[in-house]
Amino acid sequence: MDAIRRPYNHSASRGMTFIEVMVGLFITLVVAMGFVGSIIYAQRANRATRDYLYANQFMSSIQMMVQASNFDRLGDPATTGTAYEAQFRSNITTYGDPRNTAVTPPMTASFVFTGFGNVASATNNTLRASFPQGVSSWQPNEWAGHYVTISRGRGVGQVMRIVSNTANTLTVTADLSGSTSQGWAITPDSTSQFLIDASKTVHITVTYTDRSGRQRVLRRTVVVPRPAGVS
């Protein structure tokens, strides 16, 4: 018995129309553009990450340099010339990769010293500070709950709890719990020097501009304790 003849399907054998070809090309173009865009974004992200790692490495090296400094000379305006600590009296600029300065952006570290100084005057429960050049004044109550030590001069060795502070004056108590108000045993005077938390505090800021023209900022606070035996 002869096979049943089926009608010839012309639509099944026809080629792609011009519109179908254009739609296919458009879809391919969109996919390709997305792929290229993802590559460009990944490259930018990779460069930004690399620059951040360079900046973070720079910050860590600066921190170690500060911590390795001579305690007395650190932040002292009299520290000049060839002294190691003199470099922190101004900004320090370097490149992430000094061998390839055309590719990595310049990075600048700046320094703010705080938490130490000279005594300008004092009353039974206060200490008014005189800051050396380059040492920052205070934010209101930033030292509340911390401790101030008279490191030199009249009243040396006394430790008081800080109850509150203004830009240059501490309100203190000899009661280290802070529960009651007790005055100095020996009131400091202008011969006295002080340290807060028996240390010097250095605020380090590293800034750089990435390849997109955006400024990036890293900040770190370093507390340098007074070494044992240093008067």
Helices and strands as residue ranges (DSSP letters): H 10-13, H 18-67, G 84-89, E 92-95, E 106-114, E 116-123, E 126-130, E 147-152, E 159-165, E 169-173, E 193-196, E 199-209, E 215-225
